[in-house]
Amino acid sequence: MWPREPDPFLPGVVPPEEVIHSEAWFFVFVRGELLCMNDTGSPRPVTGDEYRWLDLTISNEHYMGTYHNRACYVVDAVGVAPEGYVLLGLRGWLGRVAADVFYLAGRAQQILDWQRDYRFCGRCGSHTQDHATDRARQCPDCGLISYPRISPSIIVLIHKGDSILLARNVAWPTQMYSTLAGFVEPGESIEQTVHREVMEEVNIEVGNISYLGSQSWPFPNSLMLGFHAAYVGGEIKCQADEIADAQWFTKDALPQIPPKTAISRWLIDDYLDKL
């Protein structure tokens, strides 16, 4: 459930001299989607041997670090999927690959998005350059350093006895229900965010807030901080532009809920296992 073990990925900025290029993994993005072999197996990154023969225009290649001593790169490419390959969005990897590999692909997408978004200085408009030692972009004119953007957000399971509150977002195309979530505002503590977001989205007061764990979520660049919170008072009133429906559910009458890869599912399972 919760990933308590050390991360097998070791971040790096400069490739080690002894890197074996043929054994490396390349997360190749074309028009925002990952290039994968066109077979029925689980998606995987392109290997170094496959990468050297790709008929694509490479606009950017960025070293990420090593995964179980295997060098990893993220690549921004232009073209169409070569014969034998398909393009698959990152959500298409969710639940089909090992959790470590999904998180690594998500890391690749976040690094690529940052590279694209910070090509120019946000202060003076000059073209930025890669920092010599950090994963950062630096302006050669005004010196501004821009690190990859990480947006902290809360995600919380509200419980009331043997019932849990789950909601469906207005943007979701399916009948999926999940826990409440929202981004931290400037100047807020994490606990203040929990209180504010829950009140805004469903008009509920909560207390006894307890932190359980976190998850990097690359849609687009969130760091999800997971909580349980007890119901204190209020009647459910959904925020019109955010929540399509919210209800109390018991363990034996759950709606469709997120897959086990998602922190929302961890929060749900953790509480229900304690009942």
C-alpha positions in Angstrom: 0.0 0.0 0.0 2.1 2.9 1.3 5.6 3.0 -0.4 7.8 3.0 2.8 10.9 1.5 1.2 13.8 3.6 -0.1 13.3 4.7 -3.7 15.3 2.5 -6.1 15.8 5.6 -8.3 18.8 7.8 -7.7 18.5 11.3 -9.2 21.4 12.8 -11.1 22.1 15.7 -13.4 25.4 14.6 -15.1 25.6 11.1 -16.5 28.3 8.9 -15.0 31.3 8.2 -17.2 30.7 4.5 -17.0 27.1 4.6 -18.2 26.2 1.7 -20.6 24.2 3.5 -23.2 22.7 0.4 -24.8 21.2 -0.7 -21.4 19.7 2.8 -20.6 16.0 3.6 -20.6 14.7 6.4 -22.7 11.3 7.9 -21.9 10.6 9.3 -25.3 7.7 11.8 -25.5 6.1 12.7 -28.8 3.3 15.3 -28.7 3.0 14.7 -24.9 2.6 10.9 -25.2 5.1 8.2 -24.4 6.6 6.0 -27.2 6.0 2.3 -26.5 6.5 -1.0 -28.3 3.3 -2.0 -30.2 2.6 -5.3 -28.4 0.1 -6.6 -25.9 2.5 -6.6 -22.9 3.0 -4.0 -20.3 4.3 -0.6 -21.5 8.0 0.1 -20.9 10.6 2.7 -21.8 12.6 2.5 -25.0 15.9 0.8 -24.5 19.2 2.2 -25.6 19.5 -0.3 -28.5 16.0 0.7 -29.7 16.6 4.4 -29.3 19.6 4.6 -31.6 17.4 3.4 -34.5 14.4 5.6 -33.9 13.4 7.7 -37.0 12.5 10.8 -34.9 13.8 14.4 -34.6 15.2 14.8 -31.1 14.7 18.3 -29.8 15.9 17.7 -26.2 17.5 14.8 -24.2 17.8 15.1 -20.5 19.6 12.8 -18.1 17.4 11.9 -15.1 19.5 9.5 -13.0 19.7 5.8 -12.4 17.0 3.1 -11.7 18.6 0.0 -10.3 21.9 1.2 -11.8 20.3 1.6 -15.2 20.7 5.1 -16.6 17.4 6.9 -17.4 16.8 9.8 -19.9 13.7 11.8 -20.9 13.5 12.8 -24.5 11.4 15.4 -26.3 10.9 14.2 -29.9 9.1 15.3 -33.0 7.6 13.0 -35.6 5.2 10.1 -35.8 5.4 6.7 -34.1 7.8 4.5 -36.1 6.6 1.1 -37.3 6.3 -1.3 -34.4 5.6 1.5 -31.9 2.6 3.3 -30.5 2.0 6.5 -28.5 0.4 6.1 -25.1 -0.5 8.8 -22.6 0.9 8.5 -19.1 -2.5 7.6 -17.7 -2.4 4.6 -20.0 0.6 3.3 -17.9 -1.4 3.5 -14.7 -2.2 0.1 -13.3 -0.4 -1.7 -16.2 3.2 -1.4 -15.0 5.0 -1.8 -11.6 4.4 1.2 -9.3 8.1 2.2 -9.4 8.1 2.3 -13.2 4.9 4.4 -13.3 6.4 6.9 -10.8 9.6 7.0 -12.9 7.6 7.8 -16.1 5.7 10.5 -14.1 9.0 11.9 -13.0 10.1 12.0 -16.7 7.0 13.8 -17.7 7.4 16.4 -15.0 11.1 17.1 -15.9 10.1 17.4 -19.6 7.2 19.8 -18.8 9.6 21.9 -16.7 12.2 22.0 -19.5 9.6 23.2 -21.9 8.0 25.8 -19.6 11.3 27.4 -18.4 13.1 27.9 -21.6 12.9 31.6 -21.0 13.5 33.6 -17.9 10.3 34.6 -16.1 11.9 37.8 -14.8 13.7 39.3 -17.9 12.7 37.1 -20.8 16.2 35.9 -21.7 16.8 32.4 -22.9 17.8 30.2 -20.0 20.5 27.6 -19.8 20.9 24.3 -17.9 22.5 24.8 -14.5 26.0 23.2 -14.2 25.3 21.1 -11.1 21.6 21.3 -10.2 18.4 20.3 -12.0 17.6 23.9 -12.7 17.5 26.5 -15.5 19.5 29.6 -15.0 19.2 33.0 -16.7 22.6 34.2 -18.0 21.5 37.8 -17.8 19.8 38.3 -14.5 20.9 35.1 -12.8 17.4 33.9 -11.9 17.4 30.1 -11.1 14.3 28.1 -11.9 13.9 24.7 -10.3 11.3 22.1 -11.4 7.8 23.2 -10.2 6.3 21.0 -7.5 2.8 21.9 -6.3 1.9 20.7 -2.8 -1.7 19.5 -2.4 -3.8 17.7 0.2 -5.9 14.7 -0.3 -8.2 13.6 2.6 -10.5 10.8 3.5 -13.3 12.0 5.8 -14.8 9.3 8.1 -17.9 9.2 10.3 -18.1 5.9 12.2 -18.2 3.1 9.6 -19.0 5.5 6.7 -16.6 7.4 4.5 -17.3 10.5 2.4 -16.5 10.1 -1.3 -17.1 12.6 -4.1 -17.2 12.7 -7.9 -15.5 15.6 -9.7 -17.5 17.4 -12.4 -14.7 16.8 -14.9 -14.6 13.0 -14.6 -16.3 11.2 -17.5 -17.1 8.1 -15.4 -19.0 7.3 -12.2 -15.7 7.2 -10.3 -15.8 8.5 -6.7 -12.7 9.4 -4.7 -11.4 11.4 -1.7 -11.4 15.2 -1.6 -8.2 17.0 -2.7 -7.0 20.5 -3.4 -3.9 22.7 -3.7 -2.2 24.6 -0.9 -2.6 28.4 -1.1 0.3 30.7 -0.4 0.6 31.3 3.4 -1.4 28.3 4.4 -0.3 25.4 6.6 -1.2 21.9 5.3 -3.8 21.5 8.1 -5.5 24.9 7.1 -5.7 23.6 3.6 -7.5 20.5 4.7 -10.1 22.6 6.6 -10.6 25.1 3.8 -10.8 22.6 0.9 -13.3 20.3 2.7 -15.5 23.3 3.6 -15.3 24.7 0.1 -16.1 21.5 -1.7 -18.7 19.8 0.5 -19.5 22.3 3.3 -18.3 19.9 6.0 -16.3 20.7 9.2 -13.6 18.2 10.1 -11.2 17.5 13.0 -8.7 15.0 14.3 -6.6 15.4 11.2 -3.9 12.7 10.9 -1.2 12.5 8.2 -0.6 9.1 6.6 1.8 9.6 3.7 2.5 11.2 0.4 2.6 10.5 -3.4 4.1 12.3 -6.3 1.3 12.7 -8.9 2.4 13.9 -12.3 -1.0 15.3 -13.5 0.7 17.7 -13.8 3.2 18.3 -11.0 1.5 17.6 -7.6 3.0 16.3 -4.4 -0.1 14.7 -2.7 -0.1 14.8 1.1 -2.6 12.2 2.4 -4.7 12.6 5.5 -7.6 11.1 7.4 -10.0 13.4 9.1 -13.1 12.9 11.3 -16.5 14.4 10.6 -17.4 17.2 13.0 -20.5 18.8 11.6 -22.4 20.2 8.6 -24.6 18.9 5.8 -23.1 18.0 2.4 -23.4 20.8 -0.1 -21.4 20.3 -3.2 -19.3 23.1 -4.7 -21.1 23.6 -8.1 -18.1 24.0 -10.3 -16.0 21.3 -8.7 -18.1 18.5 -7.2 -20.8 16.7 -9.2 -21.9 14.5 -6.2 -20.7 13.6 -2.7 -22.1 10.9 -0.4 -21.4 8.8 2.7 -20.6 5.2 1.8 -20.2 2.1 3.9 -17.6 -0.7 3.3 -20.2 -3.0 1.8 -21.7 -0.4 -0.6 -18.8 1.3 -2.2 -19.0 3.0 -5.6 -16.3 2.7 -8.3 -13.1 3.9 -6.6 -9.6 4.6 -7.9 -7.0 1.9 -8.6 -4.5 0.7 -6.0 -1.8 2.8 -7.6 -3.4 6.0 -6.4 -3.0 7.6 -3.0 -6.8 8.1 -2.7 -7.2 4.3 -2.8 -4.5 3.9 -0.1 -6.4 6.3 2.1 -9.7 4.4 1.5 -8.2 0.9 2.1 -6.3 2.0 5.1 -9.4 3.3 6.9 -11.6 0.4 5.9 -9.0 -2.1 7.0 -9.1 -0.6 10.5 -12.9 -1.0 10.9 
